[in-house]
Amino acid sequence: MTPSLSAYKKSSFGPAFLFLDKRRRAALASYYAFCRLMDDIADEPGVQDRPAELAFWREEVLRALAGNAQTDLGRETGKISAEFAMEPDRFLLLIEGMEADAQGRTYATFAELEWYLWRVAGIVGLATLDIVGIKGHKAEELARELGFAVQLTNIVRDVHEDASLGRVYLPLQLLESAGLTRQDVLQNAAPDKLAGVLKQTAQRAKDHYRRAAQIMRGLPARKTLPCRVMGCVYGANLAKIEKTDFRFSKTVKLSKFEKLTRCVYALCKKEFVD
């Protein structure tokens, strides 16, 4: 069940790996494999006992950090953690986020949703910045803004796919203000109203993208290039969704060519969204 260390190549994160040296690319591939496995445990239908699997990996992370891992991925986790001075929360908070998914947790407000966004996206951004060599307060700010932007884009993009799994991440308060219920989203019962909610969520994501771009201007351009690629790719995906007026039934994604184009833009483009 453990993902391959080359699994990132097929993901939306793949383009961000292109501009890393071999050592950092291998480390980020290991971290991505860890993230992918936690996500699979929370989502895949074949997992018999999600809480037990996630509990095992919480203990495995602690063993890995102490040099006593039981699995190959655990040993990789311990290795990159030591090499890049990664704090335990880069792994443990992600597991908390996956536990929330497995429990089907809902979020009343955007303030509550941010608890989740930090665990499944912000902390991943912070781990990425550890690996590229950016630490400190600015790293935390960038991880928050770009991570939240990317995850809100995912929430908009995957709203119907998530609904098929019985999950709704859109804040309940926002749904209520539009005259919607969680059940309406699960059944796609009011697509016009849902489009309005998705538009508001997308605008919030765009605000995060803009703040991330601003923070990045004060950081080393070469080190932040993978982050710029990520922002350009996901920002373009959000723009493509926006062209549907947020009325879509199938997940809207970028083609390989569109992703590669955004990689080129990242070399000279300072903004992620218009």
SEDO-445098 format. One record per residue: residue number from 1; residue in three letters; chain; x, y negated, z negated of N, C-alpha, C in turn. Coordinates in nm, 3 decimals. Example, Ala and Ser with C-alpha at 12.3 -4.5 7.8 and 13.67 -1.06 7.14 Angstrom:
<sites>
1:ALA:A:1.319:0.569:-0.780:1.230:0.450:-0.780:1.320:0.330:-0.780
2:SER:A:1.285:0.225:-0.708:1.367:0.106:-0.714:1.290:-0.003:-0.787
</sites>
This chain:
<sites>
1:MET:A:0.082:0.121:0.000:0.000:0.000:0.000:0.086:-0.127:0.000
2:THR:A:0.211:-0.116:-0.044:0.297:-0.233:-0.052:0.324:-0.289:0.087
3:PRO:A:0.299:-0.419:0.110:0.321:-0.477:0.243:0.468:-0.472:0.283
4:SER:A:0.492:-0.464:0.414:0.627:-0.473:0.467:0.684:-0.611:0.442
5:LEU:A:0.818:-0.620:0.431:0.881:-0.750:0.412:0.876:-0.834:0.539
6:SER:A:0.830:-0.774:0.649:0.813:-0.852:0.773:0.667:-0.887:0.796
7:ALA:A:0.580:-0.860:0.696:0.437:-0.883:0.712:0.404:-1.029:0.737
8:TYR:A:0.489:-1.119:0.688:0.464:-1.263:0.705:0.456:-1.303:0.852
9:LYS:A:0.520:-1.227:0.942:0.526:-1.265:1.083:0.387:-1.270:1.146
10:LYS:A:0.294:-1.193:1.092:0.159:-1.189:1.148:0.064:-1.284:1.076
11:SER:A:0.114:-1.355:0.978:0.029:-1.441:0.896:0.031:-1.585:0.944
12:SER:A:-0.058:-1.666:0.885:-0.058:-1.809:0.914:0.066:-1.877:0.859
13:PHE:A:0.135:-1.809:0.767:0.256:-1.865:0.708:0.379:-1.842:0.796
14:GLY:A:0.366:-1.754:0.896:0.480:-1.715:0.978:0.563:-1.829:1.033
15:PRO:A:0.500:-1.932:1.093:0.581:-2.040:1.150:0.670:-2.111:1.050
16:ALA:A:0.631:-2.113:0.923:0.710:-2.183:0.822:0.844:-2.114:0.796
17:PHE:A:0.855:-1.988:0.835:0.978:-1.912:0.814:1.084:-1.942:0.921
18:LEU:A:1.041:-2.001:1.033:1.129:-2.014:1.148:1.252:-2.100:1.122
19:PHE:A:1.239:-2.195:1.030:1.345:-2.293:1.012:1.429:-2.269:0.887
20:LEU:A:1.423:-2.146:0.834:1.500:-2.111:0.715:1.624:-2.031:0.753
21:ASP:A:1.731:-2.044:0.673:1.845:-1.958:0.697:1.811:-1.816:0.653
22:LYS:A:1.896:-1.722:0.690:1.866:-1.580:0.670:1.839:-1.547:0.524
23:ARG:A:1.921:-1.602:0.435:1.908:-1.572:0.291:1.773:-1.620:0.237
24:ARG:A:1.735:-1.743:0.269:1.610:-1.796:0.218:1.490:-1.733:0.288
25:ARG:A:1.504:-1.699:0.415:1.395:-1.630:0.485:1.366:-1.495:0.421
26:ALA:A:1.471:-1.423:0.384:1.453:-1.293:0.319:1.386:-1.308:0.183
27:ALA:A:1.426:-1.411:0.108:1.366:-1.435:-0.024:1.219:-1.471:-0.011
28:LEU:A:1.188:-1.558:0.085:1.049:-1.598:0.103:0.965:-1.482:0.155
29:ALA:A:1.025:-1.396:0.236:0.954:-1.277:0.283:0.920:-1.186:0.166
30:SER:A:1.012:-1.172:0.071:0.986:-1.091:-0.049:0.873:-1.152:-0.131
31:TYR:A:0.877:-1.283:-0.148:0.771:-1.349:-0.226:0.637:-1.336:-0.154
32:TYR:A:0.638:-1.352:-0.021:0.515:-1.336:0.054:0.459:-1.194:0.039
33:ALA:A:0.547:-1.095:0.041:0.503:-0.956:0.025:0.435:-0.937:-0.110
34:PHE:A:0.490:-1.002:-0.214:0.427:-0.997:-0.345:0.288:-1.060:-0.341
35:CYS:A:0.279:-1.179:-0.281:0.150:-1.248:-0.270:0.049:-1.165:-0.191
36:ARG:A:0.096:-1.106:-0.081:0.009:-1.025:0.004:-0.045:-0.904:-0.071
37:LEU:A:0.040:-0.841:-0.151:-0.005:-0.724:-0.226:-0.108:-0.764:-0.331
38:MET:A:-0.085:-0.874:-0.402:-0.183:-0.917:-0.502:-0.317:-0.947:-0.436
39:ASP:A:-0.312:-1.011:-0.320:-0.434:-1.042:-0.246:-0.505:-0.915:-0.201
40:ASP:A:-0.428:-0.817:-0.155:-0.488:-0.690:-0.112:-0.554:-0.617:-0.229
41:ILE:A:-0.491:-0.622:-0.345:-0.549:-0.558:-0.464:-0.684:-0.622:-0.497
42:ALA:A:-0.690:-0.754:-0.485:-0.814:-0.825:-0.517:-0.922:-0.806:-0.411
43:ASP:A:-0.882:-0.781:-0.284:-0.978:-0.784:-0.173:-1.009:-0.651:-0.106
44:GLU:A:-0.908:-0.566:-0.092:-0.925:-0.447:-0.008:-1.024:-0.347:-0.068
45:PRO:A:-1.110:-0.288:0.015:-1.215:-0.198:-0.037:-1.163:-0.069:-0.098
46:GLY:A:-1.044:-0.024:-0.062:-0.994:0.104:-0.111:-0.937:0.102:-0.252
47:VAL:A:-0.930:-0.014:-0.315:-0.871:-0.023:-0.448:-0.973:0.023:-0.552
48:GLN:A:-0.938:0.125:-0.629:-1.032:0.186:-0.723:-1.052:0.104:-0.850
49:ASP:A:-0.944:0.050:-0.903:-0.952:-0.022:-1.031:-0.869:-0.150:-1.021
50:ARG:A:-0.932:-0.256:-0.974:-0.859:-0.381:-0.952:-0.798:-0.437:-1.080
51:PRO:A:-0.873:-0.445:-1.190:-0.813:-0.498:-1.313:-0.690:-0.420:-1.358
52:ALA:A:-0.696:-0.288:-1.345:-0.582:-0.206:-1.388:-0.461:-0.228:-1.298
53:GLU:A:-0.485:-0.239:-1.166:-0.375:-0.261:-1.072:-0.307:-0.396:-1.100
54:LEU:A:-0.389:-0.499:-1.120:-0.332:-0.631:-1.146:-0.261:-0.634:-1.281
55:ALA:A:-0.316:-0.562:-1.379:-0.250:-0.554:-1.511:-0.115:-0.485:-1.498
56:PHE:A:-0.108:-0.381:-1.413:0.020:-0.314:-1.390:0.123:-0.412:-1.336
57:TRP:A:0.079:-0.495:-1.239:0.174:-0.586:-1.178:0.215:-0.700:-1.270
58:ARG:A:0.126:-0.737:-1.362:0.168:-0.835:-1.463:0.282:-0.778:-1.547
59:GLU:A:0.266:-0.653:-1.588:0.372:-0.588:-1.666:0.497:-0.565:-1.581
60:GLU:A:0.476:-0.534:-1.453:0.590:-0.509:-1.365:0.672:-0.636:-1.344
61:VAL:A:0.604:-0.750:-1.335:0.676:-0.877:-1.322:0.763:-0.900:-1.446
62:LEU:A:0.707:-0.876:-1.562:0.784:-0.895:-1.686:0.901:-0.798:-1.692
63:ARG:A:0.877:-0.674:-1.647:0.988:-0.577:-1.642:1.094:-0.623:-1.542
64:ALA:A:1.049:-0.672:-1.427:1.143:-0.717:-1.323:1.231:-0.830:-1.373
65:LEU:A:1.172:-0.924:-1.445:1.249:-1.037:-1.496:1.348:-0.994:-1.603
66:ALA:A:1.320:-0.880:-1.666:1.412:-0.825:-1.767:1.510:-0.725:-1.707
67:GLY:A:1.500:-0.703:-1.574:1.590:-0.611:-1.506:1.551:-0.466:-1.515
68:ASN:A:1.421:-0.438:-1.545:1.376:-0.299:-1.564:1.258:-0.262:-1.474
69:ALA:A:1.253:-0.317:-1.354:1.139:-0.291:-1.265:1.129:-0.144:-1.227
70:GLN:A:1.005:-0.101:-1.203:0.979:0.039:-1.168:0.957:0.057:-1.018
71:THR:A:0.939:-0.052:-0.944:0.906:-0.044:-0.801:1.008:-0.120:-0.719
72:ASP:A:1.014:-0.089:-0.590:1.104:-0.162:-0.501:1.067:-0.310:-0.495
73:LEU:A:0.937:-0.338:-0.483:0.894:-0.478:-0.477:0.923:-0.549:-0.609
74:GLY:A:0.908:-0.477:-0.718:0.941:-0.534:-0.847:1.089:-0.570:-0.855
75:ARG:A:1.173:-0.483:-0.803:1.317:-0.512:-0.803:1.349:-0.633:-0.715
76:GLU:A:1.280:-0.644:-0.601:1.297:-0.761:-0.515:1.253:-0.888:-0.589
77:THR:A:1.143:-0.876:-0.663:1.092:-0.989:-0.740:1.195:-1.036:-0.842
78:GLY:A:1.253:-0.941:-0.913:1.356:-0.977:-1.010:1.478:-1.040:-0.945
79:LYS:A:1.514:-0.989:-0.828:1.632:-1.039:-0.757:1.614:-1.184:-0.713
80:ILE:A:1.501:-1.215:-0.647:1.483:-1.352:-0.597:1.456:-1.448:-0.712
81:SER:A:1.392:-1.399:-0.817:1.367:-1.484:-0.933:1.498:-1.531:-0.994
82:ALA:A:1.593:-1.439:-1.007:1.723:-1.474:-1.064:1.804:-1.562:-0.969
83:GLU:A:1.803:-1.530:-0.841:1.885:-1.603:-0.745:1.840:-1.748:-0.728
84:PHE:A:1.708:-1.771:-0.733:1.656:-1.905:-0.707:1.597:-1.972:-0.831
85:ALA:A:1.627:-1.916:-0.948:1.583:-1.973:-1.077:1.433:-1.999:-1.078
86:MET:A:1.356:-1.897:-1.039:1.210:-1.909:-1.033:1.150:-1.876:-1.169
87:GLU:A:1.063:-1.961:-1.217:0.996:-1.937:-1.345:0.896:-1.822:-1.332
88:PRO:A:0.867:-1.751:-1.442:0.771:-1.639:-1.437:0.633:-1.679:-1.386
89:ASP:A:0.593:-1.806:-1.408:0.459:-1.846:-1.366:0.439:-1.839:-1.215
90:ARG:A:0.549:-1.838:-1.138:0.536:-1.827:-0.992:0.469:-1.694:-0.953
91:PHE:A:0.479:-1.597:-1.039:0.420:-1.465:-1.016:0.297:-1.442:-1.103
92:LEU:A:0.306:-1.480:-1.230:0.200:-1.450:-1.325:0.074:-1.533:-1.301
93:LEU:A:0.089:-1.660:-1.264:-0.030:-1.741:-1.237:-0.102:-1.693:-1.112
94:LEU:A:-0.025:-1.647:-1.013:-0.089:-1.592:-0.893:-0.176:-1.472:-0.930
95:ILE:A:-0.127:-1.388:-1.019:-0.206:-1.273:-1.064:-0.334:-1.321:-1.132
96:GLU:A:-0.328:-1.427:-1.211:-0.448:-1.482:-1.273:-0.550:-1.522:-1.167
97:GLY:A:-0.503:-1.585:-1.061:-0.594:-1.624:-0.953:-0.659:-1.504:-0.887
98:MET:A:-0.582:-1.397:-0.867:-0.637:-1.276:-0.807:-0.736:-1.207:-0.900
99:GLU:A:-0.712:-1.217:-1.029:-0.808:-1.163:-1.126:-0.941:-1.239:-1.117
100:ALA:A:-0.933:-1.370:-1.098:-1.055:-1.449:-1.081:-1.132:-1.405:-0.957
101:ASP:A:-1.059:-1.375:-0.848:-1.124:-1.323:-0.728:-1.191:-1.189:-0.754
102:ALA:A:-1.119:-1.101:-0.820:-1.173:-0.968:-0.848:-1.297:-0.974:-0.936
103:GLN:A:-1.303:-1.075:-1.021:-1.418:-1.092:-1.111:-1.535:-1.165:-1.043
104:GLY:A:-1.511:-1.218:-0.923:-1.614:-1.294:-0.854:-1.644:-1.427:-0.920
105:ARG:A:-1.544:-1.488:-0.978:-1.561:-1.613:-1.050:-1.612:-1.724:-0.958
106:THR:A:-1.701:-1.807:-1.009:-1.750:-1.924:-0.936:-1.704:-2.051:-1.008
107:TYR:A:-1.718:-2.165:-0.940:-1.665:-2.291:-0.992:-1.773:-2.397:-0.982
108:ALA:A:-1.804:-2.458:-1.095:-1.914:-2.554:-1.100:-1.878:-2.686:-1.032
109:THR:A:-1.753:-2.729:-1.047:-1.710:-2.858:-0.996:-1.575:-2.844:-0.926
110:PHE:A:-1.533:-2.949:-0.857:-1.400:-2.949:-0.796:-1.292:-2.944:-0.903
111:ALA:A:-1.319:-3.004:-1.018:-1.222:-3.000:-1.128:-1.198:-2.855:-1.171
112:GLU:A:-1.305:-2.776:-1.179:-1.290:-2.634:-1.212:-1.220:-2.559:-1.099
113:LEU:A:-1.255:-2.592:-0.976:-1.194:-2.524:-0.861:-1.043:-2.547:-0.858
114:GLU:A:-0.998:-2.662:-0.906:-0.854:-2.690:-0.906:-0.777:-2.592:-0.993
115:TRP:A:-0.839:-2.537:-1.094:-0.776:-2.431:-1.175:-0.736:-2.316:-1.082
116:TYR:A:-0.828:-2.279:-0.995:-0.804:-2.170:-0.900:-0.704:-2.211:-0.792
117:LEU:A:-0.720:-2.332:-0.737:-0.632:-2.376:-0.630:-0.486:-2.376:-0.675
118:TRP:A:-0.461:-2.415:-0.798:-0.323:-2.416:-0.846:-0.266:-2.275:-0.850
119:ARG:A:-0.346:-2.179:-0.891:-0.298:-2.042:-0.909:-0.277:-1.967:-0.778
120:VAL:A:-0.358:-1.995:-0.678:-0.344:-1.920:-0.553:-0.272:-1.996:-0.444
121:ALA:A:-0.249:-2.126:-0.464:-0.184:-2.205:-0.359:-0.076:-2.297:-0.414
122:GLY:A:-0.107:-2.375:-0.516:-0.008:-2.466:-0.571:0.115:-2.394:-0.621
123:ILE:A:0.095:-2.285:-0.692:0.209:-2.212:-0.749:0.288:-2.143:-0.637
124:VAL:A:0.221:-2.106:-0.529:0.291:-2.048:-0.414:0.379:-2.155:-0.349
125:GLY:A:0.327:-2.276:-0.341:0.407:-2.386:-0.288:0.528:-2.414:-0.375
126:LEU:A:0.509:-2.407:-0.506:0.620:-2.432:-0.598:0.727:-2.325:-0.583
127:ALA:A:0.686:-2.200:-0.566:0.782:-2.092:-0.544:0.858:-2.113:-0.413
128:THR:A:0.786:-2.157:-0.310:0.850:-2.184:-0.181:0.954:-2.294:-0.196
129:LEU:A:0.921:-2.398:-0.270:1.014:-2.508:-0.292:1.135:-2.463:-0.375
130:ASP:A:1.115:-2.371:-0.469:1.228:-2.311:-0.540:1.327:-2.252:-0.440
131:ILE:A:1.273:-2.179:-0.345:1.356:-2.105:-0.250:1.427:-2.199:-0.152
132:VAL:A:1.360:-2.308:-0.111:1.426:-2.401:-0.018:1.518:-2.498:-0.090
133:GLY:A:1.510:-2.500:-0.224:1.605:-2.580:-0.302:1.555:-2.715:-0.346
134:ILE:A:1.422:-2.729:-0.367:1.366:-2.854:-0.419:1.296:-2.823:-0.551
135:LYS:A:1.337:-2.891:-0.657:1.279:-2.869:-0.789:1.248:-3.001:-0.856
136:GLY:A:1.175:-2.995:-0.968:1.146:-3.115:-1.044:1.006:-3.169:-1.022
137:HIS:A:0.984:-3.291:-1.070:0.851:-3.351:-1.068:0.796:-3.366:-0.926
138:LYS:A:0.880:-3.410:-0.832:0.835:-3.427:-0.694:0.794:-3.295:-0.632
139:ALA:A:0.866:-3.189:-0.668:0.831:-3.056:-0.618:0.692:-3.017:-0.666
140:GLU:A:0.663:-3.043:-0.793:0.531:-3.010:-0.847:0.421:-3.091:-0.778
141:GLU:A:0.448:-3.220:-0.754:0.350:-3.304:-0.685:0.323:-3.253:-0.544
142:LEU:A:0.431:-3.220:-0.472:0.415:-3.173:-0.335:0.344:-3.038:-0.331
143:ALA:A:0.380:-2.949:-0.422:0.316:-2.817:-0.428:0.166:-2.832:-0.452
144:ARG:A:0.131:-2.923:-0.540:-0.011:-2.946:-0.569:-0.084:-3.000:-0.446
145:GLU:A:-0.033:-3.107:-0.387:-0.105:-3.172:-0.278:-0.113:-3.083:-0.154
146:LEU:A:0.000:-3.027:-0.114:-0.002:-2.944:0.007:-0.072:-2.811:-0.019
147:GLY:A:-0.049:-2.753:-0.136:-0.116:-2.628:-0.170:-0.267:-2.643:-0.174
148:PHE:A:-0.315:-2.752:-0.236:-0.459:-2.774:-0.243:-0.516:-2.799:-0.103
149:ALA:A:-0.443:-2.874:-0.020:-0.489:-2.900:0.117:-0.505:-2.771:0.195
150:VAL:A:-0.403:-2.686:0.187:-0.405:-2.559:0.260:-0.517:-2.469:0.210
151:GLN:A:-0.534:-2.458:0.078:-0.635:-2.368:0.026:-0.777:-2.420:0.052
152:LEU:A:-0.797:-2.551:0.047:-0.928:-2.604:0.083:-0.958:-2.580:0.231
153:THR:A:-0.854:-2.587:0.314:-0.871:-2.552:0.455:-0.915:-2.406:0.468
154:ASN:A:-0.852:-2.319:0.392:-0.890:-2.178:0.393:-1.034:-2.159:0.349
155:ILE:A:-1.077:-2.233:0.246:-1.213:-2.219:0.195:-1.314:-2.260:0.302
156:VAL:A:-1.284:-2.369:0.373:-1.372:-2.412:0.482:-1.369:-2.309:0.596
157:ARG:A:-1.250:-2.271:0.637:-1.234:-2.179:0.751:-1.298:-2.043:0.725
158:ASP:A:-1.282:-1.992:0.603:-1.323:-1.855:0.571:-1.457:-1.846:0.500
159:VAL:A:-1.537:-1.952:0.505:-1.660:-1.953:0.426:-1.750:-1.834:0.457
160:HIS:A:-1.761:-1.796:0.583:-1.849:-1.685:0.620:-1.784:-1.550:0.589
161:GLU:A:-1.653:-1.542:0.611:-1.581:-1.419:0.577:-1.586:-1.393:0.427
162:ASP:A:-1.566:-1.499:0.348:-1.575:-1.485:0.202:-1.716:-1.445:0.159
163:ALA:A:-1.816:-1.503:0.225:-1.955:-1.469:0.192:-1.983:-1.322:0.215
164:SER:A:-1.920:-1.263:0.317:-1.939:-1.120:0.344:-1.882:-1.034:0.232
165:LEU:A:-1.791:-1.092:0.153:-1.735:-1.023:0.036:-1.808:-1.061:-0.093
166:GLY:A:-1.914:-1.140:-0.078:-1.991:-1.183:-0.195:-1.926:-1.298:-0.270
167:ARG:A:-1.841:-1.375:-0.203:-1.768:-1.483:-0.270:-1.805:-1.619:-0.213
168:VAL:A:-1.821:-1.715:-0.304:-1.845:-1.854:-0.266:-1.752:-1.939:-0.351
169:TYR:A:-1.660:-2.008:-0.286:-1.565:-2.093:-0.358:-1.610:-2.238:-0.365
170:LEU:A:-1.701:-2.278:-0.279:-1.750:-2.416:-0.280:-1.814:-2.446:-0.415
171:PRO:A:-1.780:-2.559:-0.477:-1.833:-2.591:-0.610:-1.987:-2.592:-0.612
172:LEU:A:-2.044:-2.531:-0.713:-2.189:-2.519:-0.722:-2.256:-2.656:-0.730
173:GLN:A:-2.192:-2.750:-0.796:-2.246:-2.885:-0.807:-2.257:-2.951:-0.670
174:LEU:A:-2.157:-2.929:-0.586:-2.159:-2.983:-0.450:-2.272:-2.919:-0.369
175:LEU:A:-2.289:-2.789:-0.385:-2.398:-2.719:-0.315:-2.533:-2.775:-0.359
176:GLU:A:-2.550:-2.792:-0.489:-2.677:-2.842:-0.542:-2.709:-2.981:-0.489
177:SER:A:-2.606:-3.065:-0.476:-2.628:-3.201:-0.425:-2.676:-3.201:-0.281
178:ALA:A:-2.649:-3.092:-0.209:-2.693:-3.079:-0.070:-2.821:-2.996:-0.058
179:GLY:A:-2.877:-2.958:-0.172:-2.999:-2.877:-0.170:-2.973:-2.732:-0.137
180:LEU:A:-2.854:-2.684:-0.170:-2.815:-2.545:-0.141:-2.794:-2.467:-0.270
181:THR:A:-2.808:-2.335:-0.258:-2.772:-2.245:-0.367:-2.659:-2.154:-0.319
182:ARG:A:-2.598:-2.086:-0.414:-2.494:-1.989:-0.378:-2.551:-1.883:-0.283
183:GLN:A:-2.674:-1.841:-0.308:-2.737:-1.740:-0.224:-2.756:-1.790:-0.082
184:ASP:A:-2.784:-1.918:-0.065:-2.798:-1.976:0.069:-2.668:-1.961:0.147
185:VAL:A:-2.555:-1.983:0.078:-2.425:-1.970:0.145:-2.398:-1.824:0.181
186:LEU:A:-2.429:-1.734:0.089:-2.407:-1.592:0.114:-2.486:-1.543:0.235
187:GLN:A:-2.604:-1.599:0.254:-2.692:-1.555:0.364:-2.687:-1.649:0.484
188:ASN:A:-2.606:-1.754:0.477:-2.602:-1.857:0.581:-2.743:-1.902:0.617
189:ALA:A:-2.820:-1.932:0.512:-2.962:-1.962:0.529:-2.989:-2.105:0.573
190:ALA:A:-2.893:-2.194:0.552:-2.915:-2.335:0.588:-2.788:-2.392:0.649
191:PRO:A:-2.756:-2.353:0.773:-2.628:-2.392:0.834:-2.607:-2.542:0.846
192:ASP:A:-2.713:-2.619:0.869:-2.696:-2.764:0.880:-2.654:-2.826:0.747
193:LYS:A:-2.715:-2.783:0.640:-2.678:-2.833:0.507:-2.537:-2.787:0.471
194:LEU:A:-2.505:-2.662:0.505:-2.371:-2.610:0.477:-2.267:-2.690:0.554
195:ALA:A:-2.297:-2.728:0.676:-2.203:-2.807:0.756:-2.168:-2.937:0.684
196:GLY:A:-2.265:-2.999:0.620:-2.238:-3.121:0.546:-2.146:-3.098:0.428
197:VAL:A:-2.166:-2.987:0.358:-2.081:-2.952:0.245:-1.938:-2.923:0.292
198:LEU:A:-1.926:-2.851:0.402:-1.793:-2.820:0.456:-1.722:-2.946:0.501
199:LYS:A:-1.797:-3.040:0.557:-1.737:-3.167:0.599:-1.680:-3.242:0.480
200:GLN:A:-1.752:-3.245:0.369:-1.703:-3.312:0.249:-1.578:-3.244:0.194
201:THR:A:-1.579:-3.112:0.198:-1.464:-3.036:0.149:-1.344:-3.059:0.239
202:ALA:A:-1.367:-3.064:0.370:-1.259:-3.091:0.465:-1.200:-3.229:0.442
203:GLN:A:-1.285:-3.327:0.412:-1.233:-3.462:0.386:-1.143:-3.462:0.263
204:ARG:A:-1.180:-3.387:0.163:-1.095:-3.376:0.044:-0.961:-3.312:0.081
205:ALA:A:-0.964:-3.209:0.166:-0.840:-3.146:0.212:-0.754:-3.247:0.286
206:LYS:A:-0.814:-3.329:0.371:-0.739:-3.429:0.448:-0.673:-3.531:0.356
207:ASP:A:-0.740:-3.566:0.249:-0.680:-3.658:0.152:-0.556:-3.596:0.089
208:HIS:A:-0.563:-3.467:0.058:-0.446:-3.398:0.003:-0.333:-3.390:0.105
209:TYR:A:-0.366:-3.364:0.232:-0.263:-3.361:0.336:-0.191:-3.495:0.345
210:ARG:A:-0.266:-3.604:0.340:-0.205:-3.737:0.350:-0.112:-3.765:0.232
211:ARG:A:-0.156:-3.726:0.112:-0.069:-3.749:-0.005:0.055:-3.662:0.003
212:ALA:A:0.040:-3.540:0.054:0.156:-3.451:0.069:0.257:-3.511:0.166
213:ALA:A:0.208:-3.564:0.277:0.297:-3.626:0.376:0.371:-3.744:0.315
214:GLN:A:0.303:-3.821:0.233:0.366:-3.936:0.169:0.477:-3.892:0.073
215:ILE:A:0.451:-3.790:-0.006:0.551:-3.738:-0.100:0.673:-3.686:-0.024
216:MET:A:0.648:-3.619:0.087:0.755:-3.558:0.164:0.854:-3.660:0.221
217:ARG:A:0.806:-3.783:0.244:0.895:-3.886:0.298:1.010:-3.918:0.203
218:GLY:A:0.991:-3.892:0.075:1.095:-3.920:-0.023:1.182:-3.800:-0.056
219:LEU:A:1.168:-3.691:0.020:1.245:-3.569:-0.005:1.330:-3.536:0.118
220:PRO:A:1.435:-3.454:0.100:1.523:-3.419:0.213:1.446:-3.356:0.328
221:ALA:A:1.459:-3.416:0.447:1.381:-3.371:0.562:1.410:-3.226:0.600
222:ARG:A:1.537:-3.187:0.594:1.570:-3.050:0.635:1.511:-2.946:0.540
223:LYS:A:1.517:-2.975:0.412:1.465:-2.880:0.314:1.313:-2.870:0.319
224:THR:A:1.248:-2.979:0.351:1.102:-2.978:0.352:1.043:-2.939:0.487
225:LEU:A:1.128:-2.906:0.585:1.077:-2.871:0.717:0.976:-2.755:0.713
226:PRO:A:1.001:-2.646:0.638:0.899:-2.542:0.631:0.765:-2.594:0.579
227:CYS:A:0.769:-2.689:0.486:0.646:-2.748:0.433:0.577:-2.832:0.539
228:ARG:A:0.656:-2.906:0.618:0.598:-2.986:0.725:0.533:-2.896:0.831
229:VAL:A:0.598:-2.785:0.860:0.540:-2.689:0.954:0.406:-2.638:0.901
230:MET:A:0.405:-2.600:0.773:0.283:-2.550:0.711:0.172:-2.655:0.719
231:GLY:A:0.206:-2.779:0.683:0.107:-2.885:0.687:0.054:-2.909:0.827
232:CYS:A:0.143:-2.909:0.926:0.102:-2.932:1.065:0.014:-2.819:1.117
233:VAL:A:0.048:-2.696:1.085:-0.030:-2.581:1.133:-0.169:-2.580:1.070
234:TYR:A:-0.174:-2.592:0.938:-0.305:-2.588:0.871:-0.387:-2.713:0.899
235:GLY:A:-0.319:-2.828:0.910:-0.392:-2.950:0.945:-0.456:-2.938:1.083
236:ALA:A:-0.385:-2.876:1.177:-0.440:-2.854:1.311:-0.556:-2.757:1.308
237:ASN:A:-0.548:-2.656:1.222:-0.658:-2.561:1.208:-0.784:-2.631:1.157
238:LEU:A:-0.763:-2.722:1.060:-0.877:-2.797:1.007:-0.938:-2.885:1.116
239:ALA:A:-0.852:-2.948:1.198:-0.901:-3.032:1.308:-0.981:-2.950:1.409
240:LYS:A:-0.937:-2.828:1.434:-1.008:-2.740:1.528:-1.146:-2.703:1.473
241:ILE:A:-1.152:-2.680:1.343:-1.281:-2.651:1.279:-1.372:-2.773:1.288
242:GLU:A:-1.312:-2.889:1.266:-1.388:-3.015:1.268:-1.456:-3.036:1.403
243:LYS:A:-1.394:-2.989:1.510:-1.450:-3.005:1.644:-1.580:-2.926:1.662
244:THR:A:-1.604:-2.826:1.577:-1.730:-2.751:1.582:-1.841:-2.824:1.507
245:ASP:A:-1.807:-2.939:1.448:-1.899:-3.013:1.360:-1.937:-2.927:1.241
246:PHE:A:-1.846:-2.836:1.206:-1.859:-2.746:1.092:-1.979:-2.652:1.105
247:ARG:A:-2.016:-2.626:1.231:-2.122:-2.529:1.259:-2.059:-2.414:1.338
248:PHE:A:-2.017:-2.313:1.264:-1.952:-2.198:1.327:-1.995:-2.073:1.251
249:SER:A:-1.994:-1.961:1.322:-2.033:-1.834:1.260:-1.915:-1.738:1.249
250:LYS:A:-1.813:-1.761:1.333:-1.691:-1.680:1.328:-1.575:-1.767:1.283
251:THR:A:-1.479:-1.706:1.215:-1.364:-1.779:1.163:-1.289:-1.848:1.276
252:VAL:A:-1.264:-1.977:1.261:-1.193:-2.057:1.362:-1.045:-2.059:1.327
253:LYS:A:-0.962:-2.003:1.416:-0.818:-1.998:1.392:-0.742:-2.055:1.511
254:LEU:A:-0.615:-2.086:1.488:-0.529:-2.132:1.596:-0.476:-2.014:1.676
255:SER:A:-0.455:-2.034:1.804:-0.388:-1.933:1.886:-0.239:-1.938:1.857
256:LYS:A:-0.165:-1.839:1.905:-0.019:-1.839:1.886:0.043:-1.961:1.952
257:PHE:A:-0.007:-1.996:2.070:0.047:-2.113:2.140:0.022:-2.240:2.060
258:GLU:A:-0.098:-2.252:2.005:-0.130:-2.371:1.925:-0.040:-2.380:1.801
259:LYS:A:-0.013:-2.266:1.740:0.078:-2.265:1.624:0.218:-2.310:1.663
260:LEU:A:0.267:-2.256:1.774:0.402:-2.293:1.819:0.409:-2.442:1.854
261:THR:A:0.304:-2.493:1.913:0.299:-2.636:1.945:0.309:-2.719:1.818
262:ARG:A:0.240:-2.677:1.714:0.244:-2.750:1.588:0.383:-2.743:1.523
263:CYS:A:0.452:-2.632:1.546:0.589:-2.621:1.496:0.678:-2.729:1.559
264:VAL:A:0.660:-2.751:1.688:0.736:-2.854:1.758:0.699:-2.992:1.703
265:TYR:A:0.570:-3.014:1.684:0.526:-3.143:1.630:0.587:-3.170:1.493
266:ALA:A:0.605:-3.062:1.414:0.656:-3.079:1.278:0.797:-3.139:1.277
267:LEU:A:0.870:-3.122:1.386:1.006:-3.176:1.393:1.009:-3.329:1.400
268:CYS:A:0.899:-3.386:1.447:0.899:-3.533:1.462:0.776:-3.601:1.404
269:LYS:A:0.674:-3.524:1.370:0.550:-3.581:1.323:0.553:-3.601:1.171
270:LYS:A:0.513:-3.715:1.123:0.515:-3.745:0.980:0.381:-3.717:0.911
271:GLU:A:0.273:-3.714:0.990:0.141:-3.691:0.933:0.089:-3.553:0.972
272:PHE:A:0.002:-3.497:0.889:-0.055:-3.365:0.916:-0.195:-3.374:0.976
273:VAL:A:-0.265:-3.484:0.945:-0.402:-3.502:0.994:-0.416:-3.643:1.046
274:ASP:A:-0.511:-3.662:1.138:-0.537:-3.795:1.194:-0.621:-3.877:1.097
</sites>
